Amino acid sequence: MKILILGAGQVGSTVAESLVSEANDITIVDTDAEKLRLLQDRFDLRTLAGNASHPSVLEKAGIADADMLLAVTQSDEVNMVACKLAASLYNTPTRIARIRAADYLGHPEIFNTDNFCVDFSICPEQIMTDYIRKLIEFPEALQVLEFADGRVSLVAVKAFEGGPLVGNPLSYMGKHMPHIDARVAAIFRQDRPIIPEGGTVIKAGDEIFFIAATENIRAVLKAMRRMDKPARRVMIMGGGNIGRRLALSLERDYQVKIVDRNKKVCEQLAGELKHTLVLCGDCTDENLLASEHVADVDVFCALTNDDENNIMSALLAKREGANKVIALINRSAYVGLVQGGKIDIALSPAHVTIGSLLAYVRQGDVAVVHSLRRGAAEALELVAHGDRQSSKVVGRRIDEIDLPKGATIGAIVRDGKVMMGHRQTLIESDDHVIVFVINKQMIRKVEKLFQVALGFI
């Protein structure tokens, strides 16, 4: 697929890194020539320095025969104009734009074919907000991801010493929670993937990905590990786009404090937030944290634009006694270094966001994609089509499907009903199949399995 990416920031560069490894023809455009040089040194792609909303720049970048335009610059207006030009002048088949302003998102008619011709809009800040809220709702979890319009959830938890599953094989799950249908989709031990089988023994420290109907998630969490007390008090460091959105989302259900060092930002926050305590101060000031009783906080969220400040404030909050700390980290290399130590969860905005883009790039009928383990693994919701003659999955039991090594069918949604992916489960046409792939190199093989043979109508 020939893909033109506008914007070489965190989102654009992460998308490029993910897609270029899958044999796509990638061109990336940005005004910052140094960023482009660094990308070209690392990856096999083309770059072009210039304004992404100028027709001459788009033409040089190859928009005329591009299959897809991903406009993810920092400017909503540049992204929308680029989509309009791509549709009007070059008839680009798929146009996706990053949109941050709530004013635009509140008027979806702006994006239709009579206006800016945006096929799909994504808002990374809102995606991050929804993601963090899920982590606050399930404080035991490292990740909470939804499929099939929220009917199915994939949750990652860390096994702890003395936990009910530690020291037992996976086959013990059925005896331990006989009334709950759930499956372990993958296990990571010391950052290495383990394919789950009935005889696989859980060890303390294992990161376990399990899948279940969303309504059963709390019961599964309770059965798999000790339950943390429900979160009530949340402290947010940083009043930027993500911090503000998160406070707005939480303030009616939680006791929320938000801190920012900029006085004008605090005044704006105070005008918008009705049930949140707004404080002006430095997020790395341990005296401020102590005076605001951070030891009583259930979830501490460091969400400024500065990685180092987020790491330091999260470490200070944890030392002072905060129950769970979450740090937003833009540099992907930092994420793996700090998560799992004193910082409970380190979030990379680009890796959280990329799944929303990958769903449009994947071949076959892909409804949802979630990027996992900092891009090393993926979970996909694919729709099965055809019949036994035209499809390699329809009309077959799961144990008859030639899944590549490292791919697991976790669950199936049929007519709104959730079923776990057991060996004898038969796949039918129009089933939504949730597949966990621990090795991204196997993604193409999984996609091909779900593609219908030529001639099928």
matplotlib code that plots the C-alpha trace (Angstrom):
import matplotlib.pyplot as plt

x = [0.0, 1.3, 0.8, 1.5, 2.0, 1.9, 3.7, 6.8, 5.9, 5.4, 2.2, 3.5, 6.9, 5.4, 2.9, 5.7, 7.8, 4.9, 3.9, 7.3, 8.1, 5.1, 6.4, 4.3, 5.6, 5.8, 6.5, 6.5, 6.2, 7.2, 8.5, 11.3, 14.1, 16.1, 13.3, 13.0, 16.7, 16.6, 13.6, 15.3, 18.4, 16.4, 13.8, 13.4, 11.0, 11.0, 10.8, 10.0, 10.5, 7.6, 4.2, 1.8, -1.1, 0.5, -0.5, 3.0, 4.4, 1.7, 2.4, 6.1, 5.3, 3.3, -0.3, -1.4, -1.1, -1.3, -3.7, -4.0, -3.3, -2.6, -2.7, -1.3, 0.5, 0.1, -2.3, -6.0, -6.3, -3.4, -4.7, -8.2, -7.0, -4.7, -7.6, -9.7, -7.0, -6.3, -10.0, -10.7, -7.5, -6.2, -9.1, -7.1, -9.2, -8.7, -8.1, -7.6, -7.0, -5.8, -8.2, -7.6, -10.0, -13.3, -15.1, -14.4, -15.1, -18.5, -19.6, -19.0, -20.6, -17.4, -15.7, -18.2, -17.7, -19.3, -16.7, -13.3, -13.6, -12.2, -13.1, -12.0, -10.9, -8.9, -8.2, -5.1, -5.9, -9.4, -8.1, -5.6, -8.2, -10.5, -7.6, -6.5, -10.1, -10.3, -7.1, -8.6, -11.8, -9.8, -6.9, -5.5, -5.0, -2.0, -4.1, -7.8, -8.8, -12.3, -13.6, -17.0, -18.5, -17.5, -18.8, -15.4, -12.4, -8.8, -7.1, -3.4, -2.5, 0.7, 0.7, 1.8, 3.5, 0.8, -1.9, -4.5, -3.0, 0.7, 2.3, -0.7, -1.2, -3.7, -6.0, -6.6, -8.5, -11.6, -11.7, -10.9, -13.6, -16.0, -18.9, -16.8, -15.8, -12.5, -9.3, -5.7, -4.6, -0.9, 1.7, 4.9, 7.6, 10.6, 9.4, 9.5, 6.2, 5.0, 2.3, -0.4, -1.3, -3.2, 0.0, 1.7, 2.4, 1.9, 4.9, 5.0, 5.8, 4.2, 2.2, -1.0, -3.4, -6.9, -10.0, -13.6, -17.0, -16.8, -19.5, -17.2, -14.0, -14.3, -15.1, -12.1, -9.8, -11.1, -10.3, -6.9, -5.4, -6.2, -8.5, -7.3, -9.8, -11.9, -10.3, -11.9, -9.2, -7.3, -4.6, -3.6, -0.4, -0.6, -3.5, -2.9, -5.2, -5.1, -5.1, -8.0, -10.0, -9.3, -10.5, -13.7, -14.3, -13.7, -14.9, -18.5, -17.5, -14.2, -12.6, -10.2, -7.3, -5.4, -2.1, -0.4, 2.5, 1.0, -1.3, -3.2, -3.8, -5.1, -7.5, -8.9, -9.2, -11.0, -13.5, -14.2, -14.1, -17.0, -16.2, -12.4, -9.9, -7.4, -4.0, -1.1, 2.3, 5.3, 4.5, 8.0, 7.6, 7.6, 6.3, 3.3, 2.6, 2.9, 0.6, -2.0, -1.9, -0.7, -0.3, -4.1, -4.4, -5.6, -4.4, -1.7, -1.5, 1.6, 0.4, 2.5, 4.4, 7.8, 8.8, 11.4, 9.0, 6.4, 8.8, 10.1, 6.7, 5.4, 8.4, 7.9, 4.2, 4.9, 7.5, 5.1, 2.5, 0.2, -1.4, -1.0, 1.0, 0.7, 3.2, 2.8, 6.0, 6.5, 9.9, 9.2, 12.6, 11.8, 8.6, 10.3, 12.9, 10.5, 7.4, 7.1, 9.5, 8.3, 6.1, 3.1, 2.2, 4.1, 2.1, 3.3, 0.6, 1.8, 1.5, -1.9, -3.1, -1.7, -4.3, -7.0, -4.9, -3.9, -7.5, -7.7, -4.4, -4.9, -6.1, -9.4, -12.4, -10.7, -13.0, -10.5, -6.8, -4.9, -1.2, 0.3, 3.7, 4.9, 4.1, 5.6, 2.2, -1.3, -4.9, -7.3, -11.0, -11.5, -14.9, -15.1, -16.8, -17.6, -18.2, -16.0, -15.0, -14.1, -12.7, -9.9, -11.7, -15.5, -17.0, -14.0, -13.3, -10.6, -8.3, -8.7, -7.5, -3.9, -3.1, 0.6, 2.6, 2.0, -1.5, -4.4, -8.2, -9.4, -13.1, -15.9, -18.9, -21.9, -25.2, -24.2, -23.4, -19.8, -18.2, -14.7, -12.4, -12.2, -10.7, -14.0, -15.7, -16.9, -16.4, -19.4, -19.7, -20.1, -18.5, -16.3, -13.1, -10.7, -7.1, -4.1, -0.7, 2.4, 4.7, 3.9, 5.6, 2.7, 0.1, 0.0, -0.5, -3.5, -5.0, -4.7, -6.5, -9.5, -9.5, -12.2, -11.1, -11.6, -14.9, -16.9, -20.0]
y = [0.0, 3.5, 5.7, 9.4, 10.7, 14.4, 15.3, 13.7, 14.3, 11.5, 10.2, 10.4, 8.9, 6.0, 5.2, 5.3, 3.0, 0.5, 0.6, 0.6, -2.7, -4.3, -3.6, -0.5, 2.3, 5.2, 8.9, 11.4, 15.2, 17.8, 21.3, 20.1, 18.8, 17.5, 15.3, 13.9, 13.2, 11.2, 9.2, 8.5, 7.3, 4.8, 3.5, 2.6, 5.5, 8.7, 12.1, 15.6, 18.9, 21.4, 22.6, 19.7, 21.8, 23.1, 21.3, 21.4, 19.7, 17.0, 16.4, 16.0, 13.6, 11.4, 12.1, 11.4, 7.6, 7.3, 4.8, 6.6, 10.0, 10.2, 13.9, 14.0, 17.4, 19.5, 21.8, 20.8, 23.3, 21.9, 18.4, 19.3, 21.4, 18.5, 16.1, 18.5, 18.8, 15.1, 14.4, 17.3, 17.3, 13.8, 11.5, 9.8, 6.8, 7.1, 10.3, 10.4, 13.6, 14.2, 16.7, 18.2, 21.1, 20.2, 22.9, 20.9, 17.5, 18.9, 19.5, 16.3, 17.7, 19.7, 16.5, 15.2, 15.2, 18.6, 20.2, 19.0, 15.4, 13.7, 10.0, 9.4, 11.8, 10.9, 12.9, 11.5, 13.5, 12.1, 8.6, 9.0, 10.4, 7.4, 5.1, 6.6, 6.7, 2.9, 2.4, 4.5, 2.4, -0.8, 0.1, -3.5, -3.5, -2.4, -2.1, -2.2, -2.4, -2.8, -4.7, -5.2, -1.9, -2.5, -6.1, -7.7, -6.5, -7.4, -6.7, -7.0, -7.7, -8.6, -11.9, -11.4, -13.7, -15.7, -14.9, -17.6, -18.5, -18.3, -21.7, -23.3, -24.3, -22.4, -25.4, -24.5, -21.4, -23.4, -24.9, -21.6, -19.7, -22.2, -19.8, -17.2, -17.8, -16.2, -17.0, -16.1, -14.6, -14.2, -14.2, -12.1, -13.2, -10.8, -9.1, -12.4, -13.8, -17.2, -19.0, -20.0, -23.6, -25.7, -26.8, -23.3, -22.5, -18.9, -17.3, -14.2, -11.1, -12.5, -10.1, -11.9, -10.8, -12.2, -11.7, -11.9, -10.3, -6.8, -7.6, -10.3, -8.3, -7.3, -10.9, -12.2, -9.5, -10.5, -14.2, -13.6, -11.2, -9.3, -6.4, -2.9, -0.6, 1.3, 4.6, 7.7, 10.4, 11.3, 13.9, 15.2, 17.0, 19.1, 21.1, 20.7, 19.0, 15.6, 16.7, 19.1, 16.5, 13.8, 16.2, 17.0, 13.3, 12.3, 15.2, 14.0, 10.5, 11.1, 13.6, 15.4, 17.8, 19.2, 21.1, 23.3, 25.7, 28.3, 30.8, 31.6, 27.9, 27.5, 30.4, 28.8, 25.4, 27.0, 28.5, 25.2, 22.7, 22.8, 20.0, 19.9, 21.6, 23.6, 24.4, 26.4, 25.0, 22.9, 19.2, 18.2, 20.2, 17.5, 20.1, 20.8, 17.0, 16.6, 19.5, 18.2, 14.8, 12.8, 9.8, 9.6, 9.7, 6.5, 7.4, 10.0, 11.0, 13.0, 14.4, 17.4, 17.9, 17.2, 13.6, 14.2, 16.2, 13.4, 10.8, 12.8, 13.8, 10.2, 8.9, 11.5, 10.7, 7.0, 7.6, 9.8, 7.0, 7.4, 4.0, 4.0, 6.3, 6.8, 8.8, 10.1, 9.7, 10.8, 9.3, 5.6, 4.5, 5.8, 3.8, 0.4, 1.8, 3.1, 0.9, -1.9, -0.3, 2.5, 3.8, 1.5, 2.5, 4.5, 5.6, 6.5, 8.6, 7.6, 3.8, 4.3, 6.3, 4.1, 1.4, 3.9, 4.4, 0.8, -0.4, 1.6, 0.2, -3.4, -5.7, -7.5, -6.3, -5.1, -3.4, -2.6, -2.7, -2.2, -1.9, -3.7, -4.0, -0.7, -1.9, -5.4, -7.1, -6.4, -7.4, -7.2, -7.5, -9.1, -9.8, -13.2, -13.4, -16.0, -19.7, -22.8, -22.8, -19.1, -18.5, -20.1, -19.6, -19.7, -23.1, -24.3, -25.1, -23.0, -26.0, -26.5, -23.0, -22.6, -19.8, -18.6, -19.4, -16.7, -15.9, -16.8, -16.5, -15.1, -14.5, -14.4, -12.1, -13.4, -11.5, -9.5, -12.6, -13.1, -16.5, -17.5, -19.0, -22.6, -25.3, -26.7, -23.3, -23.1, -19.8, -18.5, -15.8, -12.3, -13.3, -10.7, -12.6, -11.1, -12.3, -11.7, -11.7, -11.7, -11.2, -8.3, -10.1, -12.5, -9.8, -10.2, -14.0, -13.4, -10.8, -13.2, -15.9, -13.6, -12.4, -13.9, -15.7, -13.9, -14.5, -14.6, -12.4]
z = [0.0, -0.8, 2.2, 2.5, 6.1, 6.8, 10.1, 11.5, 15.2, 17.8, 16.1, 12.5, 13.2, 15.3, 12.5, 10.0, 12.1, 12.4, 8.7, 7.1, 8.7, 6.9, 3.4, 2.7, 0.5, 2.9, 2.3, 5.2, 4.9, 7.5, 7.7, 10.0, 7.8, 10.8, 12.0, 8.5, 8.2, 11.5, 10.3, 6.9, 8.7, 10.7, 8.3, 4.6, 3.6, 1.5, 3.1, 1.8, 3.6, 3.0, 4.0, 4.0, 2.8, -0.4, -3.6, -5.0, -1.9, -2.0, -5.7, -5.1, -2.3, -4.7, -3.7, -7.2, -6.8, -3.0, -1.6, 1.7, 3.3, 7.0, 8.0, 11.5, 11.8, 14.9, 12.9, 12.5, 9.7, 7.7, 8.2, 6.9, 4.0, 2.9, 3.0, 0.9, -1.7, -1.7, -2.5, -4.9, -6.9, -6.7, -5.7, -2.9, -1.8, 2.0, 3.9, 7.7, 9.7, 13.3, 14.8, 18.3, 18.6, 20.3, 18.2, 15.0, 16.6, 17.8, 14.2, 12.3, 9.2, 8.7, 7.6, 5.0, 1.3, 0.8, 3.1, 4.1, 2.8, 5.9, 5.8, 9.4, 12.1, 15.2, 18.3, 20.2, 23.3, 23.6, 22.9, 25.7, 28.0, 27.5, 27.9, 31.2, 32.5, 32.0, 34.0, 36.8, 36.7, 37.0, 39.3, 39.2, 35.5, 33.4, 30.2, 29.5, 25.8, 24.3, 21.2, 19.6, 20.7, 24.2, 24.6, 24.9, 27.0, 26.9, 30.2, 31.3, 34.9, 36.7, 38.7, 42.3, 44.8, 46.6, 44.0, 43.3, 39.9, 40.7, 40.7, 38.9, 35.3, 33.1, 33.2, 36.8, 35.8, 34.9, 38.4, 40.1, 38.4, 36.9, 36.4, 34.4, 30.8, 30.2, 28.2, 28.6, 25.3, 26.0, 28.8, 28.9, 31.3, 31.6, 28.4, 26.5, 25.1, 26.1, 24.1, 26.6, 26.9, 29.4, 31.1, 31.2, 34.9, 36.0, 37.8, 40.0, 37.9, 34.7, 32.7, 31.8, 29.0, 29.5, 27.5, 28.6, 28.2, 29.6, 32.1, 33.6, 33.8, 37.5, 38.5, 36.5, 38.1, 41.5, 40.8, 39.3, 41.9, 45.1, 44.3, 45.0, 46.7, 44.2, 43.2, 44.6, 44.8, 41.7, 41.4, 37.9, 37.2, 34.0, 32.8, 29.0, 26.5, 28.1, 31.8, 31.2, 29.3, 32.0, 34.8, 32.9, 32.4, 36.0, 38.1, 38.6, 39.7, 41.6, 43.9, 41.5, 42.0, 39.0, 39.3, 36.7, 37.0, 34.6, 36.3, 33.1, 32.5, 36.1, 35.6, 32.4, 34.2, 37.1, 34.7, 32.9, 35.8, 38.2, 40.7, 40.5, 42.8, 40.7, 42.1, 40.7, 41.4, 40.3, 39.8, 41.1, 44.4, 47.1, 49.6, 47.4, 47.1, 50.8, 51.6, 49.2, 50.9, 47.9, 50.3, 50.3, 46.5, 44.8, 41.3, 40.5, 36.9, 35.6, 32.3, 31.5, 28.2, 29.9, 30.2, 32.9, 35.0, 34.6, 35.7, 38.7, 39.9, 39.6, 41.5, 44.3, 44.5, 44.8, 47.5, 49.4, 49.4, 46.3, 45.6, 41.8, 39.6, 35.9, 33.8, 30.3, 28.4, 24.8, 24.2, 23.6, 24.7, 28.2, 28.6, 28.9, 31.3, 33.9, 33.8, 36.3, 38.8, 41.1, 38.3, 37.8, 34.3, 31.7, 28.7, 25.3, 23.5, 20.1, 20.9, 22.5, 19.5, 16.7, 17.0, 15.7, 12.6, 12.0, 11.7, 8.4, 7.1, 7.8, 4.9, 5.1, 7.2, 10.4, 12.9, 15.7, 16.2, 19.5, 19.7, 22.6, 24.4, 22.9, 19.3, 19.6, 19.6, 18.4, 19.1, 16.2, 15.8, 12.3, 10.6, 9.0, 5.5, 3.0, 3.3, 3.7, 0.0, -0.2, 3.3, 5.3, 8.6, 8.0, 8.6, 10.5, 14.1, 15.7, 16.0, 12.2, 11.3, 10.2, 12.6, 12.5, 15.6, 18.2, 17.1, 19.4, 18.8, 22.1, 21.6, 19.0, 19.0, 17.0, 16.9, 19.9, 22.0, 23.3, 23.2, 24.2, 21.5, 22.5, 20.3, 19.2, 18.5, 14.9, 13.0, 11.0, 8.5, 9.9, 13.2, 14.9, 15.8, 18.3, 17.6, 19.8, 17.9, 20.0, 17.0, 14.7, 11.8, 11.7, 11.2, 7.4, 7.7, 10.0, 7.6, 4.7, 6.6, 6.9, 3.3, 1.0, -2.2, -5.5, -7.1, -3.8, -3.9]

ax = plt.figure().add_subplot(projection="3d")
ax.plot(x, y, z, "-o")
ax.set_aspect("equal")
plt.show()
